[in-house]
Amino acid sequence: MGLLRLITLLPWSVGHKCGRLLGYLLYQLSKRRRHITQKNIATCFPELSQQQQQQLVLQTFYANGAGVIETAYAWWSSLKTLTKQVQINGLPALQEACKSDQGVLLLGAHFTSPDLGCALLNQHQPFNVTYQRHKNPLMDALILRGRSHCLAGAIEREQIRQVVKELKAGHTVWLAPDQDLGPERSVFAPFFGIPTATTSIASRLAKSTQCRVFFFSHQHSGAQGYSLQITPLTDFPSGDDAQDASLINSHIEQTVRQYPEQYLWLHRRFKTRPEGAPEIY
């Protein structure tokens, strides 16, 4: 953590190169994560040749390594150097929705550095984020402190009552429903054509609080800087959790196909399989 803090003292372009180096080291040293990434990409992009798939695996590690550094800048930097390099599409609609008393649910995904993407949007429209508590108490405290610096607030993922309270109070909350939480807490919905365990928490929150729902994505677009996309989800919830999950996954997939290396392929997105389906990992 101290090393990451020191890196944020460097110019942004240098820090980003350090992140790519970190990603390359993780690629070389973490056989397990490399295996998971290879399986995910081979499953989702069967149309690519083996060489193209391997190149995408390496690019994924580069991007996710850079994401670690981007997180550090979000926690400890003023981000003023990035304000001229950020393009936001859909912000007026979000800000108009946030003026009402309904509450707003921002549905994101684990693109590289959710912390930076949320921090950049938070400069224009403050909101709370949900997060998964870290097993190490010291790391958890450092993460929470970092997010408190760049965001309006952070709510532990299991504190659903607090999320409901925030939404009913007319506030805005971000959450990412793209992690495998097991069969008991999920429905199966297609993601890259694969039946994928997808949490229905977004549908339940929208039904119980009558909040507005938006999909939010963030990507590093090279020399152009960062692109933030905000899209309202109409007729959500539909009353069918599987249909809602399919809609969310389709938005995530559409964005991933544009920037495939900037997704967290390092985690086991397809850990839970339908009964009788072969294991992927």
Buried (B, 14 or more C-beta within 10 A) or exposed (E): EEEBEEBBEBEBEEBBEBBBBBBBEBBEEBEEBBEBBBBBBBBBBEEBEEEEBBBBBBBBBBBBBBBBBBBBBBBBBEBEEBEEBBEBEBBEBBEEBBEEEBBBBBBBBBBBBBBBBBBBBBBEBEBBBBBEBEEEEEEBEBBBEBBEBBBBBBBBBEEBEBBBBBBBEBBBBBBBBBBBBEEEEBBBBBBBEBBBBBBBBBBBBBBEBEBBBBBBBBBBBEEEBBBBBBBBBEEBBBEEBBBBBBBBBBBBBEBBEEBBBBBBBBBBBBBBBEEEEEEBE
